[in-house]
Structure formats: structure tokens, C-alpha cells
Amino acid sequence: MGFCLALAWTLLVGAWTPLGAQNPISWEVQRFDGWYNNLMEHRWGSKGSRLQRLVPASYADGVYQPLGEPHLPNPRDLSNTISRGPAGLASLRNRTVLGVFFGYHVLSDLVSVETPGCPAEFLNIRIPPGDPMFDPDQHGDVVLPFQRSRWDPETGRSPSNPRDPANQVTGWLDGSAIYGSSHSWSDALRSFSGGQLASGPDPAFPRDSQNPLLMWAAPDPATGQNGPRGLYAFGAERGNREPFLQALGLLWFRYHNLWAQRLARQHPDWEDEELFQHARKRVIATYQNIAVYEWLPSFLQKTPPEYTGYRPFLDPSISSEFVAASEQFLSTMVPPGVYMRNASCHFQGVINRNSSVSRALRVCNSYWSREHPSLQSAEDVDALLLGMASQIAEREDHVLVEDVRGTGGHSCPVQPGLILARAAPWGTPGEPPGPWTSVQHHRP
């Protein structure tokens, strides 16, 4: 009887703690999926919630069928017409390449709409005959596969309830790009030892991405290499899209483990969970501070309004208009190549796969790159981050460099860049096109 009472007490209130002992975690641990951040509207900003709309939806049938040709121009023609222009024009506001890719990292923390819907719906992109990259022989039957993203199943039933895309991460700036947007995803990233994130053979790198993580692992279009080796386990499902975004994920991985090791030395009596949550709390706070009070003011050259208190009636959900506009804005500043610089401020050569040496990492040949010869150590990653911080981005305009647009010619034989009109799949009128790659819309 006494044992049963003790067991019931433990299940109800937790294990017995000696009088005077303190629990190292003295706050309510933040959920990974974004639920209950708003105590009135529990689902606002949570994983799986729908995107906001700033303007009414515009579908062909008023419900979910997207507009297409001839009502809208061909996406490839649109890309080549409005996005072509000279490369090498410097940012008018001295924005750096690091600032651009940090923007992509922040965006991956706030929104993810690339997960294919179920059942599958394809909107294959017709390539105009004679396209120099995709149909040079003028066959006229070339299409690029494009799959519509996941939507909120409670929408798309009538003109008064048109389809809305669903956000597959939280809409909060909560470090989900570092720790994932679910408890199970976070568990898959952890070592459960010393509060650290799990590393591979080299402690400066996470272990390779593999099941149960549903991370994008598209084949390297430059080499055809596939599989998880060289693609790391991150909180962001597309964190390995290119080495520039990957370097930021590695930076936060190392920063978390640095804090976990520091806390373990300061508090030798803490167990793994206490160390992990304390390190996570500090990393997220640092991330939020950098994003809101350092990166955003310098990137927009505008000081955010002073914080005046929590507003429970403000919906934090991201809008589809913001997603398309922000990605398009960032894409105009992506350069055709990214430099590497060592700690003594000297730019260094980049070793290519064929052992030749280049001045920079070419962007078009870096998508889904695995085990690049110039990115084999923590020092190499540091050199890439220093190079990105030292390099001025492309000008803020309508021009996309050939590495993003997909017309690279002989210097860039593999073209993952393709501009697709976002207005049709999401039903957003007047929405600018956004850069996508055909391989980004398929899981292996």
C-alpha cells in the first residue's frame, strides 16, 4: 500500500526532492512546436498553422485551382525577361553576403512551405522551345517538375474558404532552424550526453542527416552524388541547400555545444537535460538579439520600434506575400561567387573537385554540395564565414545573377536556378516570382 501511494505521488508531482534543494530549471521550458506561446490563441504561430493573407486569394476557380497560361505569363519567360541584367554591381547600402545568407537563415526559422502536399499536385513548368539551357535543340516538349506545397486541410472547400498554404515550422523567431520544430526532431539532433547536440567523427560538425529526420537531401546537380554523407543534421530541413547557409547552421551548432561545455564545468551536478535546456535558452536569446537588434537594423538601415510590452491580440503568423517578397529581395543580392578569407584577413584560393584553384566558391555549383575539398575542417568554415562577412552583396534591384536565374553558360554547366511564379500556386494576386530549383521540390 505504501509503495502504491509513493508511486502515485511520484506520477502526480514528480520525484521527491530534499528540502532546500533547487531544481536547475526554474522556468517553463519553451515548446518546440510553437503551441501555447499565446495564452489566448494557442495555435497562433505554431507548426502547421496557415499563412496569413494580406489581400484576398485569387484562384482560377476561386477555391484552389491556380492561374496559369494564358492568364499569366510563362514562368521561364518571366524569369528571363525581368531578372536578366549585369552582375557585379555592388549593394547600394553596403550589405554583405553574410547578411544576405543570415536573412535566409532567419527566414528558414520563420517559415517553410516547400513540403509537397498530399495528394500530390503537379504544376509542371513548360520550357519555351529553344531555351539555351533547358531546350537548346528546340524539342518543344521540355517541362520542369514543380509540385504544389502542403496546404491547410481545413481550407480550399469553397470561394468563401479558399486554400491557404500551411507553415511547416513555427512562425516565431524561436531557434527552430537550430533545434527543429518538434520535440522528436530536437531529440534526433541531441547526443543526450552533457547537454550537447550530437556530433560526427569531428566534434566541430554535426552527424550526417539521416532518418528519422525528414531533411531535404537532393542529389548534387554538379556531380550527381546523393545520400546523407556530407549533409548535416540541422533544425532547418533545407539547412544543407548550399555551403553558405550550411556554415551558419554549423556556427550555431558549435555555439550550443560551447555553452553546454561551459555550463557543465560551472555546474558539475547538472544532468544532461538541465545542461541542454540552459544552453538552448542562451543560444536562442543570443540568436534573437542578433536578428532583431543587430542584423535587422543594419540590413534595413532602420531601427525597430521600442518594445512596449506583449500584445496578445497580434497574430505572429507569416503572410504568403512576405514570404515571396522577402525571398525575391534576398535573391537579388546573391553573388555569382563567394570568397573565403583566413584569420589574417587574406583572401584564399578555393580548391575545386578537379584539384584546380578558383578565387571563389561558384554559387551555381554549390547547391547540395557534399564534402567540398575546401570545406573539410572547422577552420575552413571559419574562412567561409569571414569571406562572406568581407564581401559586399549584389545590388538591391530586379536583377538575378545567372547562377540563380539559370543561364550560366560554359562557366557554370549545372543550372539549379529557376524562377517560378508564386502567384499561381498560392492564389496571391500580383505576387512577384521567387527563385526555386527543380530539385528542391522532390524528396529522395
Sequence and secondary structure as in RCSB ss.txt:
>XXXX:A:sequence
MGFCLALAWTLLVGAWTPLGAQNPISWEVQRFDGWYNNLMEHRWGSKGSRLQRLVPASYADGVYQPLGEPHLPNP
RDLSNTISRGPAGLASLRNRTVLGVFFGYHVLSDLVSVETPGCPAEFLNIRIPPGDPMFDPDQHGDVVLPFQRSR
WDPETGRSPSNPRDPANQVTGWLDGSAIYGSSHSWSDALRSFSGGQLASGPDPAFPRDSQNPLLMWAAPDPATGQ
NGPRGLYAFGAERGNREPFLQALGLLWFRYHNLWAQRLARQHPDWEDEELFQHARKRVIATYQNIAVYEWLPSFL
QKTPPEYTGYRPFLDPSISSEFVAASEQFLSTMVPPGVYMRNASCHFQGVINRNSSVSRALRVCNSYWSREHPSL
QSAEDVDALLLGMASQIAEREDHVLVEDVRGTGGHSCPVQPGLILARAAPWGTPGEPPGPWTSVQHHRP
>XXXX:A:secstr
 HHHHHHHHHHHH S   TT   S  S    SS TTSSSSSTTTT TT B B SS    SSSSS    TTTS  H
HHHHHHHS   S  B TT  BHHHHHHHHHHHHHH    SB SS  B  EE  TT TTT TT  S  EE  B B 
B TTSSSBTTB   BB SS SS SSHHHH SSHHHHHHHB SSTT B B SSTTSB B  TT        TTT  
 SSTT B  SSTTTTSSHHHHHHHHHHHHHHHHHHHHHHHH TT  HHHHHHHHHHHHHHHHHHHIIIIIHHHHH
TS         TT     BHHHHHHHHHHHHTT  SEE EE TTS EE EE TTS EESSEESTT TT  S TT 
SSHHHHHHHHHHHHHSB B SSS   HHHHT  GGG      EEE SHHHHT TT   EEE GGGG   
